[in-house]
Amino acid sequence: MAGSAIIDILSTQAPQHACSELVAQFENTTGHRVRAQFTGTLNVQKRLAAGERFDLLIMAAPAIDEQIRAGRAVAGSRVDLAKSGVGVAVRKGAPRPDIGSVEGFRKTLLSAKSIGYSTGPSGDYMSGLFERLGVARAIEARLRRTPSGVFVGALVESGEVEIGFQQTSELVHFRGIDYVGPLPDALQHVTVFSAGIHVGAKQADAARALVKFLTAPAAAPVIRKHGLEPA
C-alpha cells in the first residue's frame, strides 16, 4: 500500500497480548506493518542503553519518563495506554491460598514452600511489600525471582514455585495455572503502562497513529480481555 510504514516497537511483556491483538487490527485497518518485540523490563533497559533504535517504546510510565530524562525518548511523547494490578497464581488444581485479607495474605506468604516474583515493576513492589509485612527475612530462602523476560507463570506452571506474583495480564494466559485473584485492596499496587516515541524513530508519525489506535474507545474491550484496564 502506498504510504505504508513499518513500525518497530520495543515493549515490556505486561501489555503483550492486548497489544498483539490490537496491532493486528491496526495493520488491517491502515496497511502499516508492525514489528513488535516483547521482553522483560531489564532487557528493554539494557537494549536502549546499548543504543538500539525503535519507533515506539512501551514500558511502565516511570520507565518511559526515565528514558525521556536519558534522552532516548522524545520529551512530551508519553501517552498512558493501560494499567494492571498485581495478581496471584498457583499451579492448576492446587489449593487456593487465602488472599482475602492482609493477615490472611501474610499467613499465606509464611506458609508457602516457594514463592515466585518478577524482575519487573511488580517484582520491585513485592520486594518492598515483603519488607513492610515483616516477612522478608522469614521467606528469603524460599523466594525465586525470575530472570528478565521469564514469566512467573512459567515457574508456577512447571511446579518450580508453589505461588507466584506478577502483573495480572502476565498470569491470566497460562493454561497450567489457576489465577487466584488480585492482591488484597489494602496491599494492591497498580502499574500504568505507557508509550513513548524513540528519539531515533524513523516512523514517528505512524507510531503516533498506532498510539492513537491503542487508546481509542474501541480498544478498551480488548485491553480488558487481557487482564488490563484502559489508563
TIKEFI-39657 format. One record per residue: residue in one letter; z, y, x of N, C-alpha, C, O, CB in turn. Coordinates in steps of 0.05 Angstrom, whole numbers, padded with zeros to 5 digits, always signed. Glycine has a CB too. Layout:
! TIKEFI-39657
AZYXZYXZYXZYXZYX...
END
This chain:
! TIKEFI-39657
M+00000-00024+00017+00000+00000+00000+00000+00025+00017+00015+00026+00037+00024+00000-00019A-00017+00044+00011-00018+00069+00026+00009+00083+00025+00021+00086+00004-00041+00087+00016G+00018+00093+00048+00043+00108+00049+00067+00090+00049+00090+00101+00048+00044+00126+00026S+00064+00064+00050+00088+00047+00051+00100+00047+00078+00087+00052+00098+00080+00018+00043A+00126+00042+00079+00141+00043+00104+00156+00017+00108+00161+00002+00090+00160+00067+00105I+00164+00012+00133+00182-00010+00140+00209+00003+00148+00211+00018+00167+00171-00028+00163I+00229-00003+00132+00256+00009+00136+00274-00011+00149+00279-00033+00139+00268+00019+00108D+00285-00004+00172+00303-00021+00187+00332-00013+00181+00340+00010+00184+00298-00020+00217I+00347-00033+00172+00376-00029+00165+00393-00046+00183+00387-00069+00188+00381-00036+00135L+00415-00034+00191+00437-00050+00204+00462-00046+00186+00470-00023+00181+00442-00041+00233S+00473-00068+00177+00495-00066+00157+00517-00086+00164+00512-00107+00175+00484-00071+00129T+00541-00079+00156+00563-00099+00156+00559-00118+00133+00541-00114+00116+00591-00085+00155Q+00575-00138+00131+00569-00160+00113+00580-00158+00085+00570-00172+00067+00580-00185+00125A+00600-00141+00080+00611-00140+00053+00591-00133+00031+00593-00145+00010+00633-00119+00053P+00572-00115+00036+00552-00109+00015+00527-00126+00017+00507-00119+00004+00545-00080+00016Q+00527-00147+00032+00502-00162+00038+00488-00172+00013+00464-00168+00010+00508-00185+00057H+00503-00186-00004+00490-00199-00027+00479-00179-00047+00457-00181-00057+00509-00218-00041A+00495-00158-00052+00486-00137-00070+00462-00122-00059+00442-00117-00073+00509-00118-00076C+00464-00116-00033+00441-00101-00020+00416-00118-00020+00394-00108-00026+00449-00094+00008S+00418-00143-00015+00395-00160-00013+00380-00162-00040+00356-00160-00041+00402-00189-00004E+00396-00164-00061+00383-00165-00088+00370-00139-00095+00348-00138-00106+00404-00173-00109L+00384-00117-00089+00373-00091-00096+00350-00083-00078+00331-00070-00087+00395-00069-00093V+00351-00092-00053+00328-00086-00035+00303-00100-00045+00281-00088-00043+00335-00096-00006A+00305-00124-00055+00282-00138-00066+00270-00122-00089+00245-00120-00091+00289-00167-00075Q+00287-00111-00106+00277-00095-00128+00263-00070-00118+00243-00061-00128+00300-00088-00147F+00275-00057-00098+00264-00033-00086+00237-00038-00074+00218-00022-00077+00283-00022-00064E+00234-00060-00060+00208-00067-00048+00187-00071-00069+00164-00062-00066+00211-00093-00031N+00194-00085-00091+00175-00090-00113+00167-00064-00127+00144-00060-00136+00187-00109-00133T+00186-00045-00128+00181-00020-00142+00165+00000-00125+00148+00014-00136+00207-00008-00150T+00170+00001-00099+00159+00022-00082+00137+00013-00064+00121+00030-00055+00181+00034-00066G+00136-00012-00058+00116-00022-00038+00126-00019-00009+00113-00029+00009+00091-00006-00041H+00150-00007-00006+00161-00006+00021+00172-00034+00028+00177-00050+00011+00184+00015+00023R+00175-00039+00054+00188-00063+00063+00214-00057+00077+00216-00036+00089+00169-00079+00083V+00233-00074+00074+00259-00070+00086+00266-00094+00104+00264-00117+00096+00281-00066+00064R+00274-00087+00129+00283-00108+00147+00313-00102+00151+00321-00084+00166+00268-00108+00175A+00330-00119+00139+00359-00114+00139+00372-00136+00156+00366-00159+00154+00370-00114+00111Q+00390-00127+00173+00406-00145+00189+00435-00140+00182+00445-00118+00181+00401-00140+00220F+00449-00162+00176+00477-00161+00168+00494-00176+00188+00488-00199+00195+00481-00173+00139T+00515-00163+00197+00533-00176+00217+00560-00163+00215+00565-00145+00198+00521-00173+00246G+00579-00172+00231+00606-00162+00230+00609-00134+00240+00592-00124+00255+00625-00180+00245T+00630-00121+00232+00634-00093+00240+00634-00088+00270+00621-00070+00280+00660-00082+00228L+00648-00105+00285+00649-00102+00314+00621-00105+00326+00614-00091+00345+00668-00122+00326N+00606-00124+00315+00579-00128+00325+00561-00104+00320+00546-00095+00337+00566-00153+00312V+00564-00092+00296+00549-00068+00289+00556-00046+00309+00538-00032+00319+00555-00059+00260Q+00582-00042+00313+00590-00020+00331+00580-00024+00360+00571-00005+00373+00621-00019+00332K+00580-00049+00369+00570-00055+00396+00540-00049+00398+00531-00038+00418+00576-00084+00404R+00525-00057+00378+00496-00053+00379+00489-00024+00378+00471-00015+00392+00483-00068+00356L+00503-00009+00362+00498+00020+00361+00506+00034+00387+00492+00051+00397+00513+00033+00337A+00528+00025+00398+00537+00037+00424+00517+00030+00446+00515+00045+00466+00565+00027+00431A+00504+00007+00444+00484-00001+00464+00458+00014+00461+00440+00010+00478+00480-00031+00463G+00455+00030+00440+00431+00046+00437+00410+00035+00419+00388+00046+00417+00419+00050+00463E+00416+00013+00404+00396+00003+00385+00391+00023+00363+00409+00038+00355+00405-00024+00373R+00366+00025+00354+00359+00045+00334+00350+00032+00308+00337+00011+00307+00336+00062+00344F+00358+00045+00286+00352+00035+00259+00345+00060+00242+00348+00083+00251+00375+00019+00247D+00337+00055+00218+00333+00077+00199+00358+00083+00183+00364+00106+00178+00309+00071+00181L+00372+00061+00175+00395+00065+00158+00418+00047+00167+00414+00024+00175+00387+00058+00128L+00442+00058+00166+00466+00043+00173+00483+00041+00148+00485+00060+00132+00482+00057+00196I+00495+00017+00144+00513+00013+00121+00539+00001+00133+00539-00021+00144+00501-00005+00099M+00561+00016+00130+00586+00008+00141+00609+00019+00123+00603+00034+00104+00590+00017+00171A+00633+00012+00129+00656+00025+00116+00654+00056+00121+00645+00064+00142+00683+00014+00126A+00662+00071+00101+00659+00100+00103+00671+00112+00129+00658+00129+00141+00673+00113+00079P+00695+00104+00137+00706+00116+00162+00689+00109+00186+00687+00124+00205+00734+00106+00166A+00676+00085+00186+00659+00077+00208+00633+00094+00209+00624+00101+00230+00652+00048+00206I+00622+00101+00185+00599+00119+00184+00607+00146+00195+00592+00158+00211+00588+00121+00155D+00630+00156+00187+00640+00181+00197+00643+00180+00228+00637+00200+00242+00667+00189+00184E+00652+00158+00238+00655+00154+00267+00628+00156+00281+00625+00167+00302+00669+00128+00273Q+00608+00143+00268+00581+00144+00280+00569+00172+00279+00554+00180+00298+00562+00125+00265I+00576+00188+00259+00567+00216+00258+00580+00231+00280+00567+00247+00294+00574+00228+00230R+00606+00227+00284+00620+00241+00306+00609+00234+00333+00609+00250+00352+00650+00235+00305A+00600+00208+00336+00590+00199+00361+00561+00207+00366+00549+00202+00387+00591+00169+00362G+00549+00220+00345+00521+00230+00348+00500+00209+00343+00477+00212+00350+00518+00241+00374R+00508+00186+00331+00489+00165+00325+00479+00165+00297+00459+00152+00291+00501+00138+00331A+00493+00179+00279+00484+00182+00251+00482+00211+00245+00497+00228+00256+00504+00167+00231V+00464+00218+00227+00458+00246+00220+00481+00258+00205+00490+00248+00185+00432+00248+00204A+00490+00281+00214+00512+00296+00200+00503+00302+00172+00481+00311+00167+00519+00322+00216G+00521+00297+00153+00515+00303+00125+00500+00282+00111+00493+00285+00087+00501+00328+00123S+00493+00260+00124+00476+00239+00112+00492+00217+00098+00481+00200+00085+00458+00227+00132R+00519+00217+00101+00535+00196+00090+00534+00197+00059+00538+00218+00047+00564+00198+00099V+00528+00174+00047+00528+00170+00018+00544+00145+00012+00538+00124+00022+00499+00168+00006D+00564+00147-00005+00581+00124-00012+00565+00107-00032+00554+00117-00052+00608+00133-00024L+00565+00081-00027+00550+00062-00043+00567+00045-00061+00561+00043-00085+00534+00044-00025A+00587+00032-00050+00603+00013-00066+00631+00011-00053+00635+00020-00031+00589-00015-00067K+00649-00002-00068+00676-00006-00057+00686-00034-00064+00677-00046-00084+00695+00015-00069S+00704-00044-00048+00715-00071-00052+00744-00072-00044+00752-00059-00025+00699-00091-00036G+00760-00087-00059+00787-00092-00052+00788-00118-00035+00768-00132-00031+00805-00095-00077V+00812-00125-00026+00817-00149-00011+00823-00172-00029+00840-00169-00047+00839-00145+00010G+00810-00195-00025+00815-00218-00042+00828-00241-00027+00830-00240-00003+00789-00227-00054V+00836-00261-00043+00850-00284-00033+00835-00309-00041+00826-00311-00064+00879-00285-00043A+00832-00328-00022+00818-00353-00029+00832-00377-00016+00845-00375+00005+00789-00351-00019V+00828-00400-00029+00837-00426-00018+00814-00446-00021+00794-00440-00034+00863-00436-00033R+00817-00468-00008+00796-00489-00010+00793-00499-00038+00813-00500-00053+00802-00512+00009K+00769-00505-00046+00764-00514-00074+00782-00537-00081+00784-00557-00067+00734-00522-00077G+00796-00534-00104+00813-00555-00114+00842-00554-00104+00859-00568-00113+00802-00581-00108A+00847-00537-00084+00874-00535-00073+00892-00520-00093+00883-00505-00109+00874-00520-00046P+00918-00524-00091+00937-00510-00108+00934-00480-00104+00930-00470-00082+00966-00518-00102R+00935-00465-00126+00932-00436-00124+00959-00423-00117+00979-00428-00131+00921-00424-00151P+00960-00407-00096+00985-00395-00088+00993-00372-00107+00977-00362-00122+00983-00385-00060D+01018-00365-00106+01029-00342-00122+01021-00316-00108+01031-00310-00086+01059-00345-00125I+01004-00301-00121+00997-00274-00111+01002-00253-00133+00991-00231-00131+00968-00273-00101G+01018-00260-00152+01021-00243-00176+01041-00221-00172+01043-00202-00189+01030-00260-00199S+01057-00222-00151+01077-00201-00145+01080-00198-00115+01071-00215-00100+01104-00207-00159V+01092-00176-00107+01096-00171-00079+01114-00193-00067+01107-00204-00045+01109-00144-00074E+01136-00200-00080+01153-00220-00069+01140-00248-00069+01143-00263-00050+01180-00221-00085G+01125-00254-00091+01111-00279-00091+01091-00281-00069+01087-00302-00057+01098-00283-00118F+01077-00259-00065+01057-00258-00043+01070-00262-00016+01059-00277+00001+01041-00232-00044R+01092-00250-00012+01107-00252+00013+01115-00281+00018+01112-00292+00040+01132-00234+00014K+01125-00294-00003+01133-00322+00000+01108-00340+00005+01110-00360+00020+01147-00332-00026T+01086-00333-00007+01061-00348-00002+01053-00347+00028+01046-00367+00039+01038-00337-00019L+01055-00323+00039+01049-00320+00068+01068-00337+00085+01059-00350+00104+01051-00290+00076L+01093-00336+00079+01113-00350+00095+01110-00381+00093+01117-00395+00111+01141-00342+00087S+01099-00390+00070+01097-00419+00066+01070-00430+00075+01066-00454+00077+01102-00426+00038A+01050-00413+00079+01023-00422+00086+01023-00435+00114+01035-00425+00133+01003-00398+00085K+01009-00457+00116+01007-00471+00141+00988-00457+00161+00991-00458+00185+00998-00500+00137S+00968-00444+00150+00948-00429+00166+00936-00407+00150+00932-00410+00126+00927-00448+00178I+00930-00384+00162+00921-00361+00148+00897-00349+00163+00898-00344+00187+00943-00340+00146G+00875-00344+00148+00851-00333+00159+00847-00304+00150+00852-00297+00127+00826-00349+00152Y+00838-00287+00168+00832-00259+00161+00811-00249+00181+00806-00262+00201+00857-00241+00161S+00798-00227+00175+00774-00219+00189+00780-00198+00211+00802-00188+00214+00754-00208+00170T+00758-00193+00226+00759-00171+00246+00749-00145+00235+00748-00125+00249+00743-00179+00271G+00742-00144+00209+00732-00120+00197+00754-00104+00184+00777-00108+00190+00711-00127+00175P+00747-00085+00167+00767-00067+00155+00789-00082+00140+00812-00074+00141+00753-00048+00136S+00782-00104+00125+00802-00118+00111+00822-00131+00130+00846-00132+00124+00790-00139+00092G+00812-00141+00153+00830-00153+00172+00848-00133+00185+00872-00139+00190+00813-00167+00194D+00838-00109+00191+00855-00088+00202+00877-00082+00182+00900-00078+00190+00838-00063+00209Y+00870-00080+00157+00890-00074+00136+00911-00097+00135+00935-00091+00133+00877-00070+00109M+00902-00122+00135+00920-00144+00133+00940-00145+00156+00963-00151+00152+00905-00171+00131S+00930-00138+00180+00948-00138+00203+00972-00119+00198+00995-00125+00203+00933-00129+00229G+00965-00095+00188+00987-00076+00181+01004-00085+00159+01028-00080+00158+00975-00049+00175L+00992-00099+00139+01007-00108+00116+01027-00130+00124+01050-00130+00115+00989-00119+00094F+01019-00148+00142+01038-00168+00152+01063-00155+00164+01085-00164+00161+01024-00187+00172E+01058-00133+00179+01080-00119+00192+01098-00106+00170+01122-00108+00171+01069-00097+00211R+01085-00093+00151+01101-00079+00130+01117-00097+00113+01139-00090+00104+01082-00063+00113L+01107-00121+00109+01122-00141+00093+01143-00156+00110+01159-00171+00099+01103-00161+00081G+01144-00150+00135+01164-00162+00153+01160-00191+00159+01179-00206+00165+01191-00159+00140V+01134-00200+00158+01129-00229+00163+01112-00233+00188+01106-00256+00194+01115-00241+00138A+01104-00212+00201+01084-00215+00223+01093-00235+00244+01078-00252+00253+01079-00188+00236R+01118-00232+00253+01128-00250+00274+01130-00279+00264+01124-00297+00279+01155-00240+00284A+01139-00282+00239+01143-00309+00229+01116-00324+00226+01116-00349+00229+01157-00308+00202I+01095-00310+00220+01069-00324+00214+01050-00322+00238+01027-00332+00236+01056-00313+00189E+01058-00308+00259+01039-00303+00281+01024-00327+00291+01000-00326+00296+01054-00290+00304A+01038-00349+00295+01026-00373+00306+01007-00387+00287+00991-00404+00294+01048-00393+00314R+01008-00379+00261+00991-00392+00241+00967-00375+00233+00951-00382+00216+01007-00398+00216L+00964-00351+00246+00942-00333+00239+00917-00341+00254+00918-00349+00278+00950-00305+00246R+00894-00339+00241+00868-00344+00253+00850-00321+00245+00842-00318+00222+00856-00372+00243R+00843-00304+00264+00825-00281+00259+00797-00289+00267+00792-00298+00290+00835-00256+00275T+00778-00286+00249+00751-00295+00254+00737-00278+00274+00743-00254+00276+00735-00296+00228P+00719-00289+00290+00702-00272+00307+00684-00254+00289+00679-00261+00266+00684-00290+00325S+00675-00232+00300+00658-00214+00285+00633-00228+00275+00620-00241+00291+00651-00189+00302G+00627-00226+00249+00604-00239+00238+00609-00265+00225+00592-00276+00211+00583-00242+00259V+00633-00276+00228+00641-00302+00216+00657-00296+00191+00677-00282+00192+00657-00320+00236F+00649-00308+00169+00663-00303+00144+00689-00319+00143+00690-00342+00151+00645-00311+00120V+00710-00307+00132+00735-00321+00128+00731-00345+00109+00743-00366+00112+00756-00302+00117G+00713-00341+00089+00707-00363+00070+00698-00388+00083+00703-00410+00073+00687-00354+00050A+00684-00386+00106+00675-00409+00120+00698-00425+00131+00697-00450+00132+00655-00402+00143L+00719-00411+00141+00742-00425+00151+00758-00438+00129+00769-00460+00132+00760-00405+00166V+00760-00425+00106+00774-00436+00083+00759-00461+00073+00771-00481+00067+00777-00415+00060E+00732-00458+00071+00716-00480+00060+00718-00505+00078+00718-00527+00067+00687-00471+00059S+00719-00501+00104+00720-00524+00123+00747-00536+00125+00751-00557+00137+00709-00515+00150G+00768-00522+00115+00795-00531+00117+00809-00522+00143+00831-00531+00148+00795-00561+00116E+00796-00505+00158+00808-00495+00183+00832-00477+00177+00851-00476+00193+00787-00479+00199V+00832-00463+00154+00855-00448+00145+00861-00455+00116+00843-00461+00101+00851-00418+00149E+00887-00453+00109+00896-00460+00082+00890-00438+00062+00884-00442+00039+00925-00467+00082I+00893-00413+00072+00889-00389+00055+00875-00368+00071+00879-00365+00095+00917-00379+00044G+00857-00353+00057+00842-00333+00072+00841-00306+00057+00843-00305+00032+00814-00342+00076F+00838-00285+00072+00837-00258+00061+00813-00244+00072+00808-00243+00096+00863-00242+00068Q+00797-00232+00054+00774-00216+00062+00765-00199+00039+00776-00202+00017+00751-00234+00073Q+00746-00181+00043+00735-00166+00021+00726-00186-00001+00714-00207+00005+00710-00149+00030T+00732-00179-00026+00725-00197-00048+00695-00205-00048+00688-00228-00053+00732-00184-00075S+00679-00185-00042+00650-00190-00041+00641-00210-00020+00619-00222-00022+00635-00165-00037E+00658-00215+00000+00652-00234+00021+00663-00262+00016+00657-00280+00030+00663-00223+00048L+00679-00264-00005+00691-00290-00012+00677-00304-00036+00675-00328-00036+00720-00286-00018V+00668-00288-00055+00661-00299-00081+00635-00317-00080+00630-00331-00100+00657-00278-00101H+00620-00316-00059+00595-00331-00058+00598-00359-00045+00579-00374-00044+00575-00316-00043F+00622-00366-00035+00626-00392-00023+00631-00413-00044+00650-00410-00060+00649-00391-00002R+00616-00434-00045+00619-00455-00065+00643-00473-00060+00654-00485-00078+00594-00471-00067G+00651-00475-00034+00672-00494-00027+00700-00482-00027+00718-00494-00017+00666-00505-00001I+00702-00458-00040+00729-00446-00042+00734-00438-00070+00716-00436-00087+00731-00422-00023D+00759-00433-00076+00768-00422-00101+00777-00393-00096+00796-00389-00080+00790-00439-00116Y+00765-00374-00109+00774-00347-00107+00799-00344-00125+00797-00346-00149+00752-00326-00114V+00821-00338-00113+00847-00337-00128+00849-00311-00142+00859-00310-00165+00871-00341-00109G+00841-00289-00129+00843-00263-00142+00848-00242-00121+00849-00247-00097+00865-00262-00163P+00851-00217-00129+00856-00195-00111+00886-00195-00102+00903-00208-00114+00849-00168-00123L+00892-00180-00081+00919-00175-00074+00934-00162-00097+00922-00149-00114+00921-00157-00049P+00961-00165-00098+00976-00151-00119+00970-00121-00118+00965-00110-00097+01006-00156-00115D+00970-00108-00141+00963-00080-00143+00978-00063-00123+00967-00044-00111+00967-00070-00171A+01004-00069-00120+01021-00052-00102+01013-00055-00073+01021-00039-00056+01050-00060-00106L+00998-00076-00066+00990-00081-00039+00961-00077-00034+00951-00079-00011+00999-00109-00030Q+00946-00072-00055+00916-00072-00052+00906-00049-00035+00918-00028-00034+00903-00071-00080H+00884-00054-00022+00871-00033-00006+00841-00034-00012+00829-00055-00010+00876-00037+00025V+00830-00012-00020+00801-00011-00027+00786+00002-00004+00793+00024+00006+00797+00005-00053T+00764-00011+00004+00746+00000+00025+00721+00009+00012+00709-00005-00004+00740-00022+00046V+00713+00034+00019+00687+00045+00009+00666+00039+00030+00670+00045+00054+00690+00075+00003F+00643+00029+00022+00621+00024+00040+00599+00045+00035+00592+00051+00012+00610-00005+00036S+00590+00056+00057+00572+00079+00056+00547+00075+00072+00547+00058+00090+00587+00104+00065A+00527+00091+00067+00502+00091+00082+00501+00117+00098+00512+00137+00090+00478+00088+00064G+00487+00115+00120+00482+00139+00137+00455+00136+00151+00448+00114+00159+00505+00144+00157I+00441+00158+00154+00415+00157+00168+00420+00158+00198+00434+00175+00209+00397+00181+00159H+00408+00139+00213+00410+00138+00242+00395+00162+00253+00374+00170+00243+00399+00112+00253V+00405+00173+00275+00391+00196+00287+00364+00189+00299+00347+00206+00302+00409+00208+00310G+00360+00163+00304+00334+00155+00315+00316+00143+00293+00296+00130+00300+00338+00134+00336A+00322+00149+00268+00306+00138+00246+00277+00146+00248+00270+00170+00251+00318+00146+00219K+00259+00127+00245+00230+00132+00243+00221+00136+00214+00200+00147+00209+00214+00110+00257Q+00237+00125+00196+00230+00126+00167+00253+00138+00151+00263+00126+00132+00223+00098+00156A+00262+00162+00159+00285+00174+00146+00281+00180+00117+00299+00175+00101+00292+00200+00161D+00257+00189+00109+00252+00195+00081+00252+00170+00064+00263+00170+00042+00225+00210+00078A+00240+00149+00074+00240+00124+00059+00268+00112+00057+00276+00101+00037+00221+00103+00072A+00284+00116+00079+00312+00107+00078+00328+00122+00058+00344+00110+00044+00325+00110+00106R+00323+00148+00055+00337+00164+00035+00329+00155+00007+00345+00155-00012+00331+00194+00039A+00303+00148+00004+00294+00137-00022+00309+00111-00029+00316+00106-00052+00264+00133-00022L+00313+00095-00009+00327+00070-00014+00356+00075-00021+00367+00063-00040+00327+00052+00012V+00369+00094-00008+00397+00101-00015+00398+00111-00044+00417+00104-00058+00408+00123+00004K+00379+00127-00052+00378+00137-00079+00376+00114-00099+00388+00114-00120+00355+00156-00083F+00360+00093-00092+00356+00070-00109+00383+00054-00110+00390+00045-00132+00334+00052-00097L+00397+00051-00088+00421+00036-00087+00444+00049-00102+00463+00035-00111+00430+00032-00058T+00442+00075-00106+00464+00089-00121+00456+00098-00149+00471+00111-00163+00471+00114-00105A+00432+00089-00158+00424+00095-00185+00440+00080-00205+00450+00058-00199+00394+00089-00189P+00444+00090-00230+00459+00075-00250+00450+00046-00254+00466+00029-00260+00458+00090-00276A+00424+00042-00252+00413+00015-00256+00422-00005-00236+00421-00029-00240+00383+00016-00256A+00432+00004-00213+00442-00014-00192+00470-00024-00197+00478-00044-00186+00441+00000-00165A+00485-00011-00215+00513-00017-00219+00518-00046-00228+00536-00059-00217+00524+00001-00240P+00502-00057-00246+00508-00085-00254+00504-00105-00231+00519-00125-00229+00489-00093-00277V+00485-00100-00214+00481-00117-00191+00504-00115-00171+00514-00135-00161+00454-00111-00176I+00513-00091-00167+00536-00086-00149+00561-00101-00159+00575-00114-00144+00542-00056-00146R+00566-00099-00185+00589-00112-00197+00587-00142-00196+00607-00157-00192+00593-00103-00226K+00563-00152-00200+00558-00181-00200+00566-00194-00173+00574-00217-00172+00528-00187-00205H+00565-00178-00152+00570-00189-00125+00598-00181-00115+00602-00179-00090+00549-00180-00106G+00617-00176-00133+00644-00172-00125+00651-00144-00115+00672-00140-00103+00651-00190-00104L+00634-00124-00120+00639-00097-00113+00640-00079-00138+00634-00088-00160+00617-00087-00094E+00647-00054-00133+00646-00034-00154+00629-00011-00144+00631-00005-00120+00675-00025-00163P+00613+00002-00161+00599+00026-00151+00620+00047-00140+00642+00049-00151+00582+00039-00174A+00612+00061-00119+00630+00080-00107+00633+00105-00125+00648+00123-00118+00621+00088-00079
END
